[in-house]
């Protein structure tokens, strides 16, 4: 009976040690996954904040450029109005010159 008791106790001790090693390895993997996730989340959050900052700067630049574009469009419209006036005046002058040539004597 003594041999059976000691053999059973040894088997129980070996199984307990193997179980503890298995649980320890699983706990270590869980800890590594948690640390990796926490580091990845922090880095991802930093990237997200940096991207948001770049987007805000880009939005400010876009607003400034849109204002510049609106000013340029106004200047272009004013130039086109002046061009129309000049074209009308040039048309009147060419009409007058053509009329003068109609009354000029031909050779």
C-alpha positions as CSV (number, residue, x, y, z in Angstrom):
1,X,0.0,0.0,0.0
2,X,2.9,2.4,0.7
3,X,4.2,2.0,-2.8
4,X,0.8,2.7,-4.4
5,X,0.4,5.8,-2.2
6,X,3.8,7.2,-3.1
7,X,3.3,6.5,-6.8
8,X,-0.1,8.2,-6.8
9,X,1.3,11.1,-4.8
10,X,4.2,11.4,-7.3
11,X,1.8,11.3,-10.3
12,X,-0.4,14.0,-8.6
13,X,2.7,16.1,-8.0
14,X,3.9,15.7,-11.6
15,X,0.4,16.5,-13.0
16,X,0.2,19.6,-10.8
17,X,3.6,20.8,-11.9
18,X,2.8,20.2,-15.6
19,X,-0.5,22.1,-15.1
20,X,1.2,25.0,-13.4
21,X,3.8,25.2,-16.2
22,X,0.9,25.1,-18.8
23,X,-1.0,27.8,-16.9
24,X,2.1,29.9,-16.6
25,X,2.9,29.7,-20.3
26,X,-0.7,30.6,-21.1
27,X,-0.6,33.6,-18.7
28,X,2.7,34.7,-20.3
29,X,1.2,34.6,-23.8
30,X,-1.8,36.5,-22.5
31,X,0.4,39.1,-21.0
32,X,2.4,39.5,-24.2
33,X,-0.8,39.8,-26.2
34,X,-2.1,42.5,-23.8
35,X,1.2,44.5,-23.9
36,X,1.3,44.2,-27.7
37,X,-2.3,45.3,-28.0
38,X,-1.8,48.2,-25.6
39,X,1.3,49.4,-27.4
40,X,-0.5,49.0,-30.8
41,X,-3.5,50.9,-29.6
42,X,-1.3,53.7,-28.2
43,X,0.6,53.9,-31.4
44,X,-2.5,53.8,-33.5
45,X,-4.0,56.6,-31.4
46,X,-0.9,58.7,-31.8
47,X,-1.2,58.1,-35.6
48,X,-4.9,59.1,-35.5
49,X,-4.2,62.3,-33.6
50,X,-1.3,63.2,-36.0
51,X,-3.6,62.5,-39.0
52,X,-6.3,64.7,-37.5
53,X,-3.8,67.5,-37.0
54,X,-2.6,67.2,-40.6
55,X,-6.2,67.2,-41.8
56,X,-7.0,70.4,-39.7
57,X,-3.9,72.1,-41.2
58,X,-5.0,71.0,-44.7
59,X,-8.5,72.3,-44.1
60,X,-7.1,75.7,-43.1
61,X,-4.9,75.8,-46.2
62,X,-7.9,74.8,-48.4
63,X,-10.0,77.6,-46.9
64,X,-7.3,80.1,-47.7
65,X,-6.9,78.8,-51.2
66,X,-10.7,78.9,-51.7
67,X,-10.7,82.6,-50.7
68,X,-7.8,83.2,-53.1
69,X,-9.7,81.4,-55.9
70,X,-12.8,83.5,-55.3
71,X,-10.8,86.7,-55.5
72,X,-9.2,85.4,-58.8
73,X,-12.6,84.6,-60.2
74,X,-13.8,88.1,-59.4
75,X,-10.7,89.6,-61.1
76,X,-11.2,87.3,-64.1
77,X,-14.9,88.4,-64.5
78,X,-13.8,92.1,-64.3
79,X,-11.2,91.5,-67.0
80,X,-13.7,89.7,-69.2
81,X,-16.1,92.7,-68.9
82,X,-13.2,95.0,-69.9
83,X,-12.4,92.7,-72.8
84,X,-16.0,92.9,-74.0
85,X,-16.0,96.7,-73.9
86,X,-12.7,96.8,-75.8
87,X,-14.0,94.3,-78.4
88,X,-17.1,96.4,-78.9
89,X,-15.0,99.5,-79.3
90,X,-12.6,97.7,-81.8
91,X,-15.7,96.5,-83.7
92,X,-17.0,100.1,-84.0
93,X,-13.6,101.3,-85.2
94,X,-13.4,98.5,-87.8
95,X,-16.9,99.3,-88.9
96,X,-16.0,103.0,-89.3
97,X,-12.8,102.1,-91.2
98,X,-14.8,99.8,-93.6
99,X,-17.4,102.5,-94.1
100,X,-14.6,105.0,-94.9
101,X,-13.1,102.7,-97.5
102,X,-16.5,102.3,-99.1
103,X,-16.5,106.0,-99.9
104,X,-12.9,106.2,-100.9
105,X,-12.3,106.3,-104.6
106,X,-11.1,103.1,-106.2
107,X,-8.3,103.1,-108.9
